[in-house]
């Protein structure tokens, strides 16, 4: 709070494309109400010199599969599933929304993604069309996907409105405190909603911080 938003000026530029999945999701753990799903791809882009949307895609660095259900009348719980490494490499090579449709079918069938049980996000309505997102368990520890022996500390402070997504998240080495992802000064960054493209809906904008786990 009280810090200016990150809008470039040394920060990485990130585009996030999100699609509402067409298929229902099996409960898997005995629950049958995780029927709302999102599939997303995250890309680094070259910054646009002039104001306005734009910039060229330079690297798809992450895919995610999200499942949602109502937590209470004013809130929803979102589960985060990361794609297994071999499939993620395959999807990066294909790079299209057809690849994401394939991801959804494989994920719904099981075995293509890994549910991260300590990273559920509770989205609470704070104003019409605006939600505050917080980790359900507060600060959490997760193993690095690249090195399972290394624990990462994750914190999140999120807010989404009809036009913007504000993100203040950090991923640090739990032992050394080294920053893997996020802004070193704790400055939130902003993703501005963009018109849907021809091969998928989504949003994008300038992102602060960096690093990969």
Buried (B, 14 or more C-beta within 10 A) or exposed (E): EEEEEBBBEEBBBBBBBBBEBEEEBEEEEEEEEBBBBBBBBBBBBEEBEEEEEBBEEEEBBBBBBBBBBEBEEEBBBBBBBBBBEEBBEBBBEEEEBEBBBBBBEBBBEEEBBBBBEBBBBBBBEEEEEEBBBBBBEEEBEBBBBEEEEBBBBBBBBBBBBEEBBBBBBBBBBBEEEEBBBBBEEEBBBBBBBBEEEEEBBBBBBBBBBBEEB
